[in-house]
């Protein structure tokens, strides 16, 4: 059961990385990308995910 959960997490992370890569490749001005903002947004999304999964586990 834990192996299946781990593979789902890996698949999700690979999907997010793939989306970031596509956005980077199609960007017209790669020098103006604010990586701090991108990383902060990713971390906020990750924390929201953890919080929502924690709340779903309490019901």
ChimeraX attribute file (.defattr): number of C-alpha atoms within 10 A of each C-alpha:
attribute: neighborCount
match mode: 1-to-1
recipient: residues
	/A:1	5
	/A:2	7
	/A:3	8
	/A:4	9
	/A:5	10
	/A:6	11
	/A:7	11
	/A:8	12
	/A:9	12
	/A:10	12
	/A:11	12
	/A:12	12
	/A:13	12
	/A:14	12
	/A:15	12
	/A:16	13
	/A:17	12
	/A:18	12
	/A:19	12
	/A:20	12
	/A:21	12
	/A:22	11
	/A:23	12
	/A:24	13
	/A:25	11
	/A:26	9
	/A:27	12
	/A:28	10
	/A:29	9
	/A:30	11
	/A:31	7
	/A:32	8
	/A:33	12
	/A:34	9
	/A:35	9
	/A:36	9
	/A:37	10
	/A:38	12
	/A:39	11
	/A:40	11
	/A:41	12
	/A:42	13
	/A:43	12
	/A:44	12
	/A:45	12
	/A:46	12
	/A:47	12
	/A:48	12
	/A:49	12
	/A:50	12
	/A:51	12
	/A:52	11
	/A:53	11
	/A:54	11
	/A:55	10
	/A:56	9
	/A:57	8
	/A:58	6
	/A:59	5
